[in-house]
């Protein structure tokens, strides 16, 4: 068996699909220390530049002093701290939704939520470009899984009409993590309400960035509906760690009883929940950061407009450059690395075959001179 896996690794290397990690020696930020080198990074999802914010560092220190560094048990045993309780209340209030449930990670949230809501004889309908955690949650549920073409509302309505399942769940990214585009959420909500389905929105890349006060995609579109559950991650724009799901109080109460990834795991250290209580006001007050981020996005797209590069149609901080073959994406990544720029090459199976790309991720912590350094290097390499 070991030789079998060794052959698989060799095959990955031969197809330019082998993934490698780099060890970072500095805090998350635009300028980072990587394996003895100083690089300008366009990798992280720290969209508001809060991951190294002094107020959050102070809050984490206060949390450690007050609660220690471990929870010791699952939430339903003895690991549920008053910090967790306060955070769930604060998240519900921030999102202007009735209730919220905290999870250790976004991945754990989705693979817990979906199997709790649907199972055998039910149906889940999902966008073909959904994140892996939504795909895995659907597979774990054992429900019928229908994958529709990306953002295809006609296909969604057709699947909802044809299904005779008692329980129907539609799942979608709000902002798609490898393309940066935004799902047609208002139309999806209308279809779910019409056909008696629930809609699970993964707002990992919209929370903190879109909407009034950074409340995410629901706020961005002005959506209010009892059929909607929104999952947001707290390790991206929020700058810390964890995730939550918010929505109708009955649904959240049910998930607390049935979501296995919330029930059967040791609770996240309370110090992180305490830190996140300080992150939410920073997100709400960060309109200047969001405005700067929008200006960076516009400047990036303007600088590369008319060049040889194929940009995705993205209005968000995720700005993919579609390259095509794995080898070409790796070569461009390496050329930028030699210029002191870290921009990751994304290859299948993360993206469809033949659509390897560089994923430029912009942050409010980037300055315009950082962006100019990147775009100048890209145009030289075009």
N, C-alpha and C positions, 0 to 999 in steps of 0.2 A: 504493500500500500504506500509506503514512503516513496518508492521509486515512481509510482503513479503521480504523486503530487509534485515530485521533482520534474517530471516531464511536463506537467501543467505549467509550472513556473518557467521552464525553458520556452514553452510555446508563447507565454505572455511576453517574455523578453523579445522573442523573434518578431512578434507582431507590434512592437512598440507600445505594448499595453501594460507593462510592468510598472507598478506604482512604487514610489520611494518617498520616505519621510525626510524632512529636514528639521534639525533641532534648533529651536529659537532660544536665545540666551537673554533676551530683554523683554520688557513689558510690551503688550500689544500696542502698536502705533505705526505711523507712516515710516519711521526710520527704525529698523530693527537689526539686531546682531544675530547672524545666522552662520553657525559653524565657522566662527572666526572672521567673518566678513560683515561689513555694514552695507545693508541693502535698502533701497526705497521700495516699500511693499505696497502692492495693489492686490492683496490676497484676502484680507480679513473681511468679515461681515460686521465689523464694529462701525456701523454706519454713522453714528452720531459722535464717535470718538470718545465714548464714556468708559471704555475698559480700563483706562489708567487714570480716571478722574480722581483728584485728591479727596473729594467728599465721599466717594465710594470706598476708597482705601481706608479712610477714617471710620466709616460705618462698619466695614469688615472687621477692623481692629476692635471696635466697640462690641460688635457681635461676638467675637471670639472671647473677649473678656467676660461677657455676660452669660454666654451659653456654652462655652467650650468649643471643640472642633468636630464633634460627632453627635448624631441624634441617638444612636444606640439601638433603635428598633424601628419597625414600620410605623406608619401614621396611626394605624388602628390598634397598635399595642401601646407603646409609650413614647413613640418618636415624634408625635405631633405637638410642636411647641406653640407657645403663644405668638411667637414670631411668624410661624406658618399661618396661624389663624388670622393674624392681623394682615398678612400679605394677601391672602385670598379675599378678604373683605375690601382691601385697598384696590386690588385688581378689578373686582366687580364694579366698584365705584368709578374707577378710572375708565373702564370700558363702557360705563353706563348700561350695564346689563345686570340682571337680578342676582347672579351667583357665579362663582369661579372655583375651580379646583386646581391645585398646584401639583405639578409633576416634576420629576428629577431632570428630564430632558424632553425635547420636542419629539424625538424618535420614540421614546417610551410613551409619550402621550398618545400619539396616533396609533401605535400598535396595541394600546390599551383601550382607547375609545371605540375603535371600529368593531372589534369582536364583542364588546359589551353591548353595542347597539343592534347588531345584526348577526345572524347565524344561519344554520341550515334552513332552507326553504325561503330565505330572504334574498334580496338583491342589493348589490352595491354597484353604482355606476361611477366611473372615474375617468378623468382626463388622461390621455395616453402619456402626457409629459409630467404627470404627478411625481412628486418626490418619492424616493424608495420607501420611506416609512409609511406612506399611504398605501403603496402597493403591498408591502408586507402585512400591514394591518388587514387589508382585504383578504389576503391569502389565509391569514390566521383565523379569520371569521368563519370560513367554510361556506360563506354565502356565495350565490352565483355572482361572478365578477365580470361586469361588462366594461371594457375599456373603449372609450369613444375617441375619435380624432380630436386633436387639440382645439379647444375653444369652439367646438362645433355644436351650436345650439340646436340645430335641426336633428342631429344624431341624438342629443340628450333627450329632446322631446319624444322622439321615436322610441327610444329605449324605455322611457317612463310610461308611454302609452301602452306598449306591448307587454310590459311586465304584469304578471298576476300575483306577484309576491305580496304578502301581507305587510311586510315592512320594507321600505325602500330608503336607501341612503345614497346621496350623491356626495362625492368627495372631490375636492379640488384644491390645488395651490391657489393662493390669491395672487402673489407675485411669483412667477415661475423661476426657480433658483438658478437655472442654467441659461435662460433666455431673457429674463428680466421684464417680460411683458405681464400685463395684468388681466386676470380672468374677467369675463363679462358677467360679473356677479349680480347686478340688478336683474338681468334677464334669467339667470339661473335661479334666483330666489323666486321669481314669479312662476317659473315652471314647477319648482318644488311645491309651492303653495297650491298650485292648480292640481297637481297629481298626488298630493298627500305624502310627500317625501321629506325627509330631513336633509339638510345641507351642512356638511362639515367643511369649513374653510380653514386651510392651513395658512395662517398669516405670518409665518416665520419672517419673511422678508418685507412685510408691509408694516408690521407693528413698530412704532417709534418713528417711522419715516413718512407714512401717508396719513392723511386725515387731520382733523382739528386736534392740536396738541399731541400729535403722534399717536392717535388712538387706532390707526390702522385702516384697513380696507373698508370695513363697515362704515366708518366715519367718512372716509373718502367719497363713498357713493351715497351716504345718507341712508343706509339700510337699517330698517327695524323690522324684525320678523321673529316670531316664536319658533319657526322651523329651522333657525340657524344656530349652529354651534361654531364658535371661532376658537382656534388654537393659536396661541402666540408663543414664540420662544423668547427667553430672557437672557440669552447668551450672545445675542447679535446687537441690535440697536440699544438694548438695555444695558449691555456691557458687563453682565455678571454671569449667571448660569440658571438653568431651569426652564420651565415652561408652564403654561396654564391652558385650561379650556374654560370658556365662559359662555353663558346662555341662559335658557329658561331654568328656573330653580328646580323643577321636577327632573329635568334631564341631568343636571349637575348632581343632584342627590342620588339619582340612579347610578351614575358613573362612579360615585364614591363607594357604592356597594358592589359594583360589578367590574370595574376596570382593573384587571389583574396587575398591571404595571404600577398602579397606585397603591394597591393593597399589599402585594407580596414583595415589596422591596424596602430596604432600610431608608428612612426618610432622609432627604437632603439636609446637610448640616444647617441648623437654625441660623448660624452666622450669615449664611448666604441669603436667607429670607429677610433677615434684618437689614442686610445691605440693599436688597431690592426695594425695601420700603423707602430708601433714600433715592433710588434710581428713578422711581415714578415721577416725583416732582421735577427732577432734572429733565426728563423726557418732555413733560408738558411745557416746560419753560424754554425749550430748545428751538424756538422758531427761527432764531438767527442761524443756528446750525443747519436746520433744514433748508433755509433759504440759500446758504452757502453751498450746500450739497446740490441743490437744483442748479445753481450757477456752474458748478463743476461739471455736472452732467451735460449741460448745454455747451460748455466750452469744449469738452472732450469730443462730442459729436460734431461740432462745427469744425474743429481742427482736422478731423479725419474725413470730413465730407468731401467727396470727389476723389478720394485716394483709391488705391487698389484694394483696400480692405472692405470686406463685407460685414457691416454692422447689423446686429439684430435690431428689430423695431422695439426698443426698450426706453421707457421714460423714467426708469428707476436707477439706483446706484449700480445695478448689475449691468455691465456693458460688454457683452460677448463680441469677440471678433471671430467669425466663422472662417476656419482655415480649410477643413476638409479631411485630409489624411492624417493619421496619427504622427507619422514621421515629420510632416511639415509643421504641425503644431509644436512638436518637441523641438524642432530646429529653431523656430521663432522664439520659443521660451528660452532656449539656451543662448541665443543671440542677445536677447534682452538682459539675461543674467550677466553676460560678459560686460554689459554697460552699467551694471549695478542696480538693475531693476528686477523685482520678483513679481512676475505675472504668471499664474499657473496655467498649464496646458490641461484641458479637460478632454478626456477620451472616452469612447464606449467602454463599458455599458452605461456610464453616467449620462451620456448623450447618444443619440442614434448613430449607427454606423455611417461613416462618411461625413460626419458633422463635427469632427474634432475642432476645438476652438481654444482661444485664450479667453479666460474669464477675468475681465478687468472689474475690480470691485472698488468703488469710490467711497471715501469716508469724509465726514465733515472735518476730520483732523488733517486732511490733505490741504496743502496750500496751492495756489495757482502755479507757483514755480515748480512744485512737484509734478503737477499735471503737464506743464510744458516740457519737463524733462522726459516724461513718458511719451508724449505725442511726437516730440522731435525725434526720439529714438525710433519710434514706429515708422515715421515717414522716411527716415534714412534707410530702414530695412525693407520698405515696401517694394 
